[in-house]
């Protein structure tokens, strides 16, 4: 098991934040605090409601918010958002467009915390860009309850995996390392951070998406606990 690491800065391309959009924020808080031992820091956002920051050891590790009526009306299901660190959100947005992706929201400032945008890659999987100012995002790694990995599933279309791999390599400079059974590893510099899922591992009909992984010491025990909690 990895050792606990305090994070003070995320290098460009790193996974810098995870955020749950949910239809029942209180239920999500009860579920994840019980499952991972996260504590809750609710931030009043005024008309935008309450933004829940989950913490471990006094450091931020994730967040949750109630989906907007606009999201729900478009049929967007509850989901986790994955943020990637960038030096300039504006420059990254232009690069996304050059590479054939699209921008859903932004760029825009989030108070004094940072500047962000929501984008879609060339296969339609969504991800977020984060240019940190006062808030770097995730502040802890290497212990139970922290983000440890993320996979992108590019869909079942012809060449979707290759398109997705090329897009993220060109956008963030990820190093591509082939793995077993068609799985592709993504390295950010000298650090393996995620991968591109083989289509054979995902049932037909599942749309392109990013899947986050949370570190635990006993996967079977946490799976059983999630079921007990209603997951």
C-alpha positions in Angstrom: 0.0 0.0 0.0 1.3 3.5 -0.9 2.2 5.9 1.9 0.2 9.0 2.7 1.3 12.0 0.6 0.3 15.6 1.3 -0.2 17.3 -2.1 0.7 21.0 -2.3 0.6 21.3 -6.1 -0.7 19.3 -9.1 1.5 19.1 -12.2 -0.3 19.8 -15.5 -2.2 16.8 -16.7 -2.7 15.4 -13.1 -6.1 14.5 -11.9 -6.7 17.4 -9.6 -10.3 17.1 -8.4 -13.3 14.7 -8.3 -16.8 16.0 -7.9 -20.2 14.2 -7.6 -23.3 15.7 -9.3 -26.2 14.1 -7.5 -30.0 14.4 -7.2 -29.8 13.8 -3.4 -26.9 15.5 -1.9 -27.7 14.6 1.7 -28.0 10.9 0.8 -24.7 11.1 -1.0 -23.1 12.6 2.1 -24.4 9.9 4.3 -23.3 7.2 1.9 -19.7 8.4 1.3 -18.9 9.4 4.8 -19.9 6.0 6.0 -18.1 4.2 3.2 -14.8 6.0 3.2 -14.7 7.9 6.5 -14.8 11.2 4.8 -15.8 14.2 6.9 -18.1 17.0 5.5 -17.4 20.7 5.0 -20.5 22.3 3.6 -19.9 25.6 1.8 -22.9 28.0 1.3 -22.9 29.1 -2.4 -25.9 31.4 -2.0 -28.4 30.9 -4.9 -26.3 28.0 -6.2 -27.0 26.0 -3.0 -24.5 24.2 -0.9 -21.2 22.8 -2.1 -20.0 19.8 -0.1 -16.3 19.3 0.3 -15.3 15.9 1.5 -12.1 15.8 3.7 -9.7 13.3 5.1 -7.0 14.3 7.7 -8.1 17.9 7.3 -7.4 17.8 3.5 -9.8 18.1 0.6 -10.3 14.8 -1.3 -13.6 15.2 -3.2 -16.9 17.2 -3.5 -20.6 16.9 -4.2 -23.3 19.2 -5.4 -27.0 19.0 -6.3 -27.5 18.8 -10.0 -29.1 21.8 -11.6 -32.6 21.7 -13.1 -30.9 22.2 -16.5 -28.8 19.1 -16.1 -31.7 17.0 -15.0 -34.0 18.3 -17.8 -31.3 17.2 -20.3 -31.4 13.7 -18.8 -27.9 13.9 -17.3 -27.8 11.1 -14.6 -25.9 11.5 -11.3 -22.2 11.3 -12.2 -18.7 12.0 -11.1 -16.7 14.8 -12.7 -13.0 14.4 -13.2 -10.8 17.5 -13.3 -7.3 17.8 -15.0 -4.8 20.4 -13.9 -3.7 22.9 -16.5 -1.5 26.0 -16.5 -4.0 28.0 -18.5 -7.7 27.0 -18.8 -8.1 29.4 -21.8 -5.2 27.9 -23.7 -6.3 24.4 -22.9 -9.8 25.1 -24.2 -8.4 26.3 -27.5 -6.3 23.2 -27.7 -9.3 21.0 -27.1 -11.1 22.6 -30.0 -8.0 22.2 -32.3 -7.9 18.5 -31.5 -11.6 18.0 -32.4 -13.1 18.1 -28.9 -15.7 20.6 -27.8 -16.4 22.9 -24.9 -19.6 22.6 -22.9 -19.0 25.3 -20.4 -16.4 28.0 -19.8 -13.8 29.1 -19.3 -15.0 30.9 -16.2 -13.6 31.9 -12.8 -14.7 30.0 -9.6 -14.4 32.9 -7.1 -10.7 33.2 -6.3 -10.2 29.4 -6.2 -9.3 28.9 -9.9 -10.5 29.0 -13.5 -12.3 26.0 -15.1 -14.1 24.7 -18.1 -16.1 21.6 -19.0 -15.2 19.8 -22.2 -15.9 16.7 -24.3 -13.2 14.7 -26.0 -13.5 13.4 -29.6 -15.6 10.5 -28.5 -18.0 12.4 -26.2 -16.5 11.6 -22.8 -16.7 14.7 -20.5 -13.9 16.0 -18.4 -13.1 19.3 -16.6 -10.0 21.6 -16.8 -8.8 23.3 -13.7 -6.3 26.2 -13.5 -5.6 26.5 -9.7 -5.3 29.8 -7.9 -6.2 29.6 -4.2 -7.5 26.0 -4.4 -5.3 23.3 -5.8 -8.0 20.6 -5.4 -7.2 17.2 -4.0 -4.8 17.6 -1.1 -4.1 14.0 0.0 -3.1 10.8 -1.7 -1.9 7.3 -0.8 -4.5 6.5 1.9 -7.9 4.8 1.9 -10.6 7.1 0.6 -8.4 9.0 -1.9 -8.4 9.1 -5.7 -5.8 6.6 -7.0 -6.7 6.0 -10.7 -9.0 6.9 -13.6 -10.0 5.2 -16.8 -11.6 6.6 -19.9 -14.0 4.5 -21.9 -14.3 5.8 -25.4 -17.3 3.9 -26.6 -17.8 1.1 -29.1 -17.3 3.0 -32.3 -14.7 2.0 -34.8 -11.3 3.3 -33.7 -12.7 5.0 -30.6 -10.0 3.8 -28.3 -7.2 5.0 -30.6 -9.0 8.4 -31.1 -9.3 8.8 -27.3 -5.7 7.8 -26.6 -4.4 10.2 -29.2 -6.6 13.1 -28.0 -5.4 12.9 -24.4 -1.8 12.4 -25.4 -1.9 15.5 -27.6 -3.8 17.6 -25.1 -1.8 16.7 -21.9 1.3 15.1 -23.2 0.5 11.8 -21.7 2.9 8.9 -22.5 1.1 5.9 -23.9 2.1 2.5 -22.6 0.3 -0.6 -24.0 -1.0 -3.1 -21.4 -2.5 -6.5 -21.3 -5.7 -7.5 -23.2 -5.9 -4.2 -25.1 -5.7 -1.9 -22.1 -3.7 1.3 -22.6 -1.9 3.0 -19.7 -1.6 6.7 -19.5 1.5 8.1 -17.9 1.8 11.8 -16.9 5.6 12.2 -17.1 7.0 9.4 -15.0 3.8 8.8 -13.1 1.1 6.2 -14.2 -2.2 7.9 -13.5 -4.9 6.1 -15.6 -5.8 4.3 -18.7 -8.0 3.8 -21.8 -10.5 0.9 -21.3 -10.8 -1.8 -23.9 -14.3 -1.9 -25.4 -14.6 -5.6 -24.6 -14.6 -4.8 -20.9 -17.7 -2.5 -21.1 -21.3 -3.6 -22.0 -22.8 -2.3 -25.2 -24.8 0.8 -24.9 -22.7 2.4 -22.2 -21.8 6.0 -23.4 -18.2 7.3 -23.3 -17.2 8.4 -19.8 -14.4 8.7 -17.3 -14.4 6.2 -14.4 -12.7 7.1 -11.1 -11.1 4.7 -8.6 -10.9 5.2 -4.9 -8.1 3.5 -2.9 -9.2 0.9 -0.3 -7.3 -1.8 1.7 -10.1 -4.4 1.2 -12.1 -4.2 -1.9 -14.5 -7.0 -1.0 -15.2 -5.5 2.4 -15.9 -2.0 0.9 -18.1 -3.6 -1.8 -20.2 -5.3 0.9 -20.4 -2.1 2.9 -21.6 -0.2 -0.2 -24.4 -2.7 -0.6 -25.3 -2.4 3.1 -25.5 1.4 2.6 -27.9 1.0 -0.4 -25.3 1.1 -3.2 
